[in-house]
């Protein structure tokens, strides 16, 4: 029975030895796995720091872009207000031109008779002037003057007709 006891103790020792060797191999495998996980985590930490830095840079650039857009929007508002001011000025100018046109038109209508009289007086004065010139010219050049007068009289009568037409139009 003692032998059985020694054999049992030896068998237990061998089983314990196999257990220890098996645990050692498992622990080595776990250690290798944990080392790999540790390296992976270090790599992820580095990448995470890079992503964090890039995110911060991107946020900074986004803020700068937002500020730039705000400034340009304000500048554009200034331009829009200036253009609106020009449009208002043009409208005021148009209104003023209409008022002046209406005023001139109404004055012309009111003074139409006076204008036609002034044109008629002008025609009379021009005819008197021509007659005065004819009387005061020397007799030797009267032949020439008569010939010139015939040539001149025709356009002058045309001018007179045009003036008469203008007067008639003004009366209408």
LOMIVEX-530670 format. One line per 5 residues: number of its first residue (from 1); for each residue x, y, z of N, C-alpha, C, O. Coordinates in steps of 0.02 Angstrom, whole numbers, plus 32768, in hexadecimal, padded with zeros to 4 digits. Layout:
N
NUM) X/Y/Z/X/Y/Z/X/Y/Z/X/Y/Z  ... .
//
This chain:
172
1) 8027/7FC8/8000/8000/8000/8000/802B/803F/8000/8017/8074/7FE9  805F/8039/8017/808C/8071/8017/80A1/8082/7FCF/80AA/80BC/7FBD  80A8/8051/7FAA/80BC/805C/7F64/8084/8083/7F41/8090/80B0/7F19  804B/806F/7F51/8012/8091/7F30/8013/80DA/7F46/8004/8108/7F1F  8024/80E3/7F82/8025/8127/7F9C/805D/814E/7F78/8052/8187/7F64 .
6) 8097/8131/7F70/80CE/8153/7F4E/80BD/815E/7F05/80CC/8193/7EE7  809F/812B/7EE8/808B/8132/7EA1/8055/8169/7E9B/8055/818F/7E6A  802A/816D/7EC9/7FF5/81A0/7EC7/8015/81E6/7ECF/8002/8215/7EAC  8044/81EB/7EFC/8065/822B/7F08/808C/823E/7EC9/808C/8278/7EB4  80AF/820B/7EAB/80D5/8218/7E6E/80A6/822C/7E36/80B5/825A/7E0F .
11) 806E/820A/7E31/803D/821A/7DFD/8021/8260/7E08/8016/8285/7DD8  8015/8272/7E45/7FFC/82B5/7E56/8031/82E9/7E44/8022/831E/7E2A  8072/82D8/7E54/80A8/8306/7E45/80AE/8310/7DFA/80B8/8348/7DE2  80A9/82D9/7DD3/80AE/82DE/7D8A/8072/8306/7D6F/807B/8330/7D43  8037/82FA/7D8A/7FFC/831E/7D74/8003/8369/7D85/7FF1/8394/7D5E .
16) 801F/8376/7DC0/802A/83BB/7DD5/805D/83DC/7DA7/8055/8416/7D94  8091/83B5/7D95/80C5/83CF/7D68/80A6/83DF/7D24/80B4/8414/7D07  807D/83B3/7D0A/805C/83BF/7CC9/802E/83FC/7CCF/802A/8425/7CA1  800C/8402/7D07/7FE0/843B/7D12/8009/847B/7D13/7FF5/84AC/7CF4  8041/847C/7D35/806C/84B7/7D3A/8087/84C9/7CF5/8087/8503/7CE2 .
21) 809E/8495/7CCF/80B9/84A2/7C8C/8081/84BE/7C60/808D/84ED/7C39  8047/84A3/7C65/800E/84B9/7C3D/7FFB/8500/7C50/7FEE/852A/7C24  7FFA/850F/7C91/7FEB/8553/7CA8/8021/8584/7C91/8012/85BD/7C7E  805F/856E/7C92/8097/8598/7C7C/808E/85A9/7C32/8096/85E3/7C1F  807F/8578/7C0A/8075/8584/7BC2/803A/85B3/7BB7/803D/85E0/7B8D .
26) 8005/85A9/7BDD/7FCA/85D4/7BD7/7FDB/861B/7BEC/7FC7/864B/7BCA  7FFF/8622/7C23/8012/8665/7C3A/8040/8688/7C08/803B/86C4/7BFD  806E/8661/7BEA/809A/867F/7BB7/8071/8697/7B7C/807D/86CD/7B60  8041/866F/7B68/8015/8681/7B31/7FEC/86BF/7B43/7FE4/86EC/7B19  7FD2/86C1/7B81/7FAC/86FB/7B98/7FD9/8739/7B99/7FC4/876F/7B86 .
31) 8019/8730/7BB0/8048/8767/7BB3/8055/8783/7B6D/8056/87BF/7B62  805E/8755/7B3C/8069/876B/7AF7/802C/8791/7ADD/8033/87C5/7ABC  7FF2/8777/7AEC/7FB4/8798/7AD7/7FAD/87DC/7AF8/7F9B/880D/7AD7  7FBC/87E0/7B38/7FB7/8820/7B5B/7FEB/8851/7B41/7FDE/888D/7B3C  8026/8839/7B30/8059/8865/7B12/8040/8881/7ACF/8047/88BD/7AC1 .
36) 8022/8856/7AA8/8006/886C/7A67/7FCE/889F/7A72/7FC9/88D2/7A4F  7FA3/8892/7AA3/7F6D/88C0/7AB3/7F8A/8902/7ACB/7F71/8938/7AB9  7FBE/88FE/7AF4/7FDF/893B/7B0E/7FFC/8963/7AD4/7FF4/89A0/7AD2  801D/8943/7AA5/803A/8966/7A6B/8002/8985/7A40/8008/89BD/7A28  7FCC/895E/7A38/7F93/8977/7A11/7F75/89B4/7A33/7F64/89E6/7A13 .
41) 7F6F/89B1/7A75/7F53/89EA/7A9A/7F80/8A27/7A94/7F67/8A5F/7A8E  7FC2/8A1D/7A97/7FF0/8A55/7A8F/7FE7/8A74/7A49/7FE7/8AB1/7A42  7FE1/8A49/7A17/7FD6/8A62/79D3/7F95/8A88/79CE/7F91/8ABD/79AF  7F60/8A6C/79ED/7F1F/8A8F/79EC/7F22/8AD1/7A11/7F04/8B03/79FC  7F48/8AD1/7A47/7F50/8B10/7A6D/7F72/8B45/7A42/7F5E/8B7F/7A42 .
46) 7FA6/8B30/7A1D/7FC8/8B5F/79F0/7F9A/8B77/79B9/7F98/8BB3/79A9  7F74/8B49/799D/7F44/8B5C/7969/7F0D/8B89/7985/7EF8/8BB9/7964  7EF7/8B7A/79C1/7EC3/8BA2/79E0/7EDD/8BE9/79ED/7EB8/8C1A/79E5  7F1C/8BEF/7A02/7F39/8C31/7A0C/7F3C/8C57/79C9/7F2E/8C93/79C6  7F4F/8C33/7993/7F50/8C52/7950/7F0B/8C69/793B/7F03/8CA0/7920 .
51) 7ED9/8C3E/7946/7E94/8C4F/7933/7E7D/8C8B/795D/7E5B/8CB8/7944  7E8E/8C8A/799D/7E7A/8CC2/79C9/7E9A/8D03/79B1/7E78/8D36/79AE  7EDB/8D00/799F/7EFD/8D3C/7987/7EDE/8D54/7945/7ED3/8D90/793C  7ED0/8D26/7918/7EB2/8D38/78D8/7E6B/8D55/78E3/7E57/8D84/78C1  7E47/8D38/7912/7E03/8D51/7921/7E07/8D98/793C/7DDF/8DC3/792A .
56) 7E39/8DA4/7968/7E41/8DE7/7984/7E54/8E18/794C/7E3A/8E50/794A  7E82/8E04/791F/7E95/8E2F/78E7/7E59/8E3D/78BA/7E4F/8E75/78A4  7E32/8E09/78AC/7DF8/8E11/7882/7DC5/8E40/78A2/7DA7/8E6A/7880  7DBB/8E3A/78E3/7D8D/8E66/7907/7DA6/8EAE/7904/7D7F/8EDD/78FB  7DE9/8EB6/790C/7E06/8EF9/7909/7DFC/8F18/78C3/7DE9/8F52/78BD .
61) 7E09/8EF0/788F/7DFF/8F09/784B/7DB6/8F18/783D/7DA6/8F48/781A  7D8A/8EEF/7857/7D42/8EFB/784E/7D2E/8F3D/786F/7D07/8F63/7852  7D48/8F4A/78A9/7D39/8F8A/78CB/7D54/8FC5/78A3/7D33/8FF9/789D  7D91/8FBD/7888/7DAD/8FF3/785F/7D83/8FFE/7821/7D76/9037/780D  7D6D/8FC7/7802/7D44/8FCD/77C7/7D01/8FEF/77D7/7CE9/9018/77B1 .
66) 7CE5/8FDE/7810/7CA5/8FFD/7825/7CB0/9048/7830/7C85/9071/781C  7CE7/905C/784F/7CF6/90A3/7859/7D00/90C6/7816/7CE7/90FE/780D  7D24/90A6/77E8/7D30/90C3/77A6/7CEE/90CC/7781/7CE3/9100/7761  7CC3/909B/7784/7C81/90A0/7764/7C59/90D8/7783/7C36/90FD/7760  7C5D/90E0/77C4/7C39/9116/77E7/7C52/915A/77CF/7C2A/9186/77C0 .
71) 7C95/9162/77CB/7CB1/91A2/77B5/7C9D/91B1/776D/7C8A/91E9/775C  7CA0/917E/7742/7C8E/9188/76FC/7C44/9197/76F5/7C2F/91BE/76CA  7C1C/9178/771E/7BD4/9185/771D/7BC7/91CE/7731/7B9D/91EF/7713  7BEA/91E6/7764/7BE2/922C/7778/7BF9/925B/7741/7BD8/928D/7734  7C31/924A/771F/7C49/9273/76E7/7C15/9272/76AF/7C08/92A6/7690 .
76) 7BF9/9239/76A1/7BC7/9233/766D/7B89/925B/767F/7B69/927A/7654  7B77/925C/76BF/7B3E/9284/76D5/7B4B/92CE/76C6/7B1E/92F2/76B1  7B8A/92E4/76D1/7B9C/9329/76C3/7B92/9338/7679/7B78/936C/7667  7BA8/930A/764E/7BA1/9313/7606/7B57/9315/75F3/7B41/933E/75CB  7B30/92E9/7611/7AE8/92E7/7602/7AC7/9329/7617/7A9E/9344/75F3 .
81) 7ADA/9343/7652/7ABE/9383/7668/7AD3/93BB/7638/7AAB/93E8/7629  7B12/93B9/7620/7B29/93EC/75F1/7B02/93E8/75B0/7AED/941C/7595  7AF8/93AC/7597/7AD1/93A4/755A/7A89/93BC/7564/7A6C/93DC/7538  7A6E/93AD/759E/7A2A/93C5/75AD/7A29/9411/75AE/79F9/9430/7596  7A5D/942F/75CB/7A61/9478/75CC/7A65/9495/7586/7A45/94C8/7577 .
86) 7A8B/9475/755A/7A8F/948C/7515/7A4A/9486/74F4/7A34/94B3/74D0  7A29/944E/7500/79E6/9445/74E4/79B6/947B/74FD/798F/9496/74D6  79BA/948B/753D/798F/94C0/7559/799F/9503/7539/7972/952A/7529  79E0/9510/752F/79F5/954F/7510/79DA/9554/74C9/79C4/9589/74B3  79DD/951C/74A4/79C4/951C/745F/7978/9528/7460/795F/954D/7436 .
91) 7956/9509/748E/790D/9514/7493/78FE/955E/74A2/78D1/957B/7484  7925/957C/74CF/791B/95C3/74DF/7929/95EE/74A2/7906/961F/7494  795F/95DC/747D/796F/9601/7440/7937/95FB/740D/7924/962D/73EE  791C/95C0/7405/78E4/95B6/73D6/78A8/95E0/73EC/7887/95FF/73C2  789B/95E0/742C/7863/9608/7446/786F/9653/7437/7841/9676/7422 .
96) 78AC/966A/7443/78BC/96B0/7436/78B5/96C0/73EC/789B/96F5/73DA  78CE/9694/73C1/78C9/969F/7378/787F/96A1/7364/786C/96CB/733B  7856/9675/7380/780E/9676/7370/77EF/96B9/7385/77C8/96D7/735F  7801/96D0/73C1/77E6/970F/73D9/77FA/9749/73AB/77D2/9773/7399  783B/974A/7398/7853/9780/736C/7831/977C/7328/781C/97AE/730C .
101) 782A/973D/730E/7809/9734/72CD/77C1/974C/72D1/77A9/976F/72A4  779E/9738/7305/7759/974E/730D/7754/979A/7314/7728/97BA/72F8  7784/97B6/733A/7783/97FF/7344/7790/9822/7301/776D/9851/72F0  77C2/980B/72DB/77D1/982A/729B/7796/9823/726B/7784/9851/7248  7779/97E7/726B/7740/97DA/723F/7706/9808/7250/76E7/9825/7224 .
106) 76F7/980F/7290/76BF/983A/72A4/76CE/9883/7294/76A2/98A8/7280  770D/9899/729E/7721/98DD/728E/771C/98E9/7243/7706/991F/722D  772F/98B8/721B/7729/98BF/71D2/76E0/98C7/71BE/76CF/98F0/7194  76B6/989E/71DD/766E/98A3/71CD/7653/98E8/71E0/762B/9906/71BC  7667/9900/721B/764E/9941/7231/766A/997A/7207/7647/99AC/71FB .
111) 76A8/9974/71F1/76C9/99AB/71CD/76CC/999E/7182/76F4/99BD/715F  76A3/9973/7169/76A4/9960/7122/7696/999D/70F6/76B6/99A7/70C3  7667/99C4/710B/7655/9A00/70E4/7691/9A31/70E3/76A1/9A4D/70AF  76B1/9A3B/711C/76EA/9A69/7120/7723/9A4F/70F4/7745/9A77/70D2  772E/9A0D/70F4/7765/99F0/70CB/7757/99FB/7081/7783/9A0F/705C .
116) 7719/99EE/706D/7709/99F8/7026/7710/9A41/7013/7726/9A50/6FDC  76FE/9A70/703F/7706/9AB7/7031/7751/9AC8/702B/7765/9AEE/6FFF  777A/9AAB/7058/77C1/9AB8/7055/77DF/9A9F/7013/7809/9AC1/6FF5  77C9/9A65/6FFC/77E1/9A4B/6FBC/77CB/9A78/6F83/77F2/9A86/6F55  778D/9A8E/6F85/7774/9ABB/6F50/779B/9AFC/6F50/77AE/9B15/6F1B .
121) 77A8/9B19/6F8B/77CF/9B56/6F90/7816/9B4B/6F75/7833/9B76/6F54  7830/9B10/6F84/7873/9B00/6F6A/7873/9AFE/6F1F/78A2/9B17/6EFF  783F/9AE2/6F01/783A/9AE0/6EB8/7835/9B26/6E9B/7854/9B36/6E68  780D/9B50/6EBC/7804/9B95/6EA4/7847/9BBA/6EA8/7859/9BDF/6E7A  786B/9BB1/6EDF/78AB/9BD3/6EE8/78DC/9BBC/6EB3/7901/9BE5/6E97 .
126) 78DD/9B7C/6EA3/790B/9B63/6E70/78F9/9B7F/6E2B/7925/9B8F/6E04  78B9/9B85/6E1C/78A4/9BA1/6DDC/78B7/9BEB/6DD7/78CF/9C02/6DA3  78AE/9C10/6E0E/78C1/9C57/6E0F/790C/9C5F/6E06/7923/9C8C/6DE3  7931/9C34/6E24/797A/9C36/6E1F/798F/9C2B/6DD6/79BB/9C4D/6DBC  7970/9BFA/6DB6/7980/9BEC/6D71/796F/9C27/6D44/7995/9C39/6D17 .
131) 7935/9C45/6D50/7922/9C7F/6D28/7951/9CB9/6D34/7963/9CDD/6D05  7966/9CC2/6D72/7995/9CF7/6D82/79D7/9CEC/6D5F/79F6/9D1B/6D46  79EE/9CAE/6D5E/7A2D/9C9D/6D3B/7A27/9CAC/6CF1/7A56/9CC5/6CD2  79EE/9C9C/6CD4/79E4/9CA8/6C8D/79E4/9CF3/6C7D/79FE/9D08/6C49  79C9/9D1A/6CA9/79C7/9D62/6C9D/7A0C/9D81/6CA4/7A1D/9DAF/6C7F .
136) 7A34/9D69/6CD1/7A75/9D87/6CE0/7AAD/9D6C/6CB5/7AE5/9D82/6CBD  7AA1/9D3F/6C88/7AD6/9D25/6C5C/7AE0/9D54/6C22/7AAF/9D74/6C0D  7B1E/9D5B/6C07/7B2B/9D89/6BCE/7B05/9D72/6B90/7AF4/9D37/6B89  7AF8/9DA0/6B63/7AD0/9D92/6B28/7AF5/9D67/6AF6/7AD5/9D41/6AD2  7B37/9D6A/6AF2/7B5B/9D42/6AC1/7B56/9CF8/6AD2/7B56/9CCF/6AA5 .
141) 7B51/9CE9/6B0F/7B4D/9CA2/6B20/7B05/9C8B/6B27/7AF8/9C53/6B3E  7AD5/9CB7/6B12/7A8F/9CA4/6B18/7A7F/9C6A/6AEA/7A54/9C40/6AFA  7AA1/9C68/6AB1/7A94/9C31/6A82/7AAA/9BF0/6AA4/7A86/9BBE/6AA4  7AE5/9BF3/6AC0/7AFE/9BB8/6AE2/7AD1/9BA7/6B1E/7AC0/9B6D/6B29  7ABD/9BDA/6B42/7A93/9BD0/6B7D/7A50/9BB3/6B69/7A35/9B88/6B8C .
146) 7A36/9BCA/6B31/79F6/9BAF/6B1B/79FD/9B65/6B0A/79D2/9B3D/6B1B  7A34/9B54/6AE8/7A40/9B0E/6AD8/7A49/9AE6/6B18/7A2D/9AB0/6B21  7A72/9B01/6B45/7A7D/9ADE/6B85/7A3C/9ADA/6BAB/7A2D/9AA8/6BCB  7A15/9B11/6BA8/79D6/9B13/6BCD/79A6/9ADD/6BB4/7982/9ABE/6BDB  79A7/9AD2/6B73/797C/9A9E/6B58/7991/9A5A/6B73/7967/9A30/6B84 .
151) 79D2/9A4F/6B75/79EB/9A0F/6B8F/79E1/9A09/6BDB/79D2/99D4/6BF6  79E9/9A42/6BFB/79E3/9A42/6C44/799A/9A41/6C58/7987/9A21/6C8A  7970/9A63/6C32/792A/9A6A/6C43/7908/9A26/6C45/78DE/9A19/6C70  791B/99FC/6C17/78FB/99BA/6C16/7908/9994/6C57/78D9/997B/6C75  7949/998E/6C6E/7952/996C/6CAE/7933/9992/6CE8/791B/9974/6D18 .
156) 7932/99D6/6CE4/7916/99FC/6D1B/78CB/99F1/6D1E/78AE/99ED/6D55  78AB/99EB/6CE6/7864/99DE/6CE7/7858/9999/6D03/7825/998D/6D24  7886/996A/6CF6/7881/9928/6D15/7888/992D/6D60/7864/990D/6D86  78B8/9956/6D75/78C2/9960/6DBD/7883/997E/6DDC/786D/996A/6E12  7865/99AD/6DB9/7829/99CD/6DD2/77F1/999B/6DD8/77CC/999A/6E09 .
161) 77EB/9970/6DA5/77B7/993D/6DA7/77C3/990D/6DE2/7794/98F8/6E04  7802/98FD/6DED/7812/98D1/6E26/77FF/98F2/6E68/77E5/98D1/6E95  780E/9932/6E6E/77FD/9956/6EAB/77B2/9957/6EB6/7799/994F/6EEE  778E/9962/6E7F/7745/9964/6E83/772B/9920/6E9B/76FE/991C/6EC4  7748/98EB/6E7F/7734/98A7/6E94/7742/989D/6EDF/771A/987F/6F03 .
166) 777D/98B5/6EF5/778F/98AD/6F3B/775C/98D1/6F67/7748/98B8/6F9C  7748/990C/6F52/7718/9933/6F78/76D6/990E/6F7B/76B5/990A/6FB0  76C1/98F2/6F42/7682/98CD/6F40/7686/988F/6F6D/7656/9880/6F90  76BD/986E/6F6B/76C6/9834/6F97/76C3/9849/6FE0/76A4/9826/7009  76E2/9880/6FF0/76E3/9898/7035/769C/98A9/704C/768B/98A0/7087 .
171) 7672/98C1/701E/762E/98D2/7031/7603/9894/703C/75D3/9896/7062  7615/985F/701D/75ED/9821/7024/75F5/9804/7066/75D7/97D0/7074 .
//
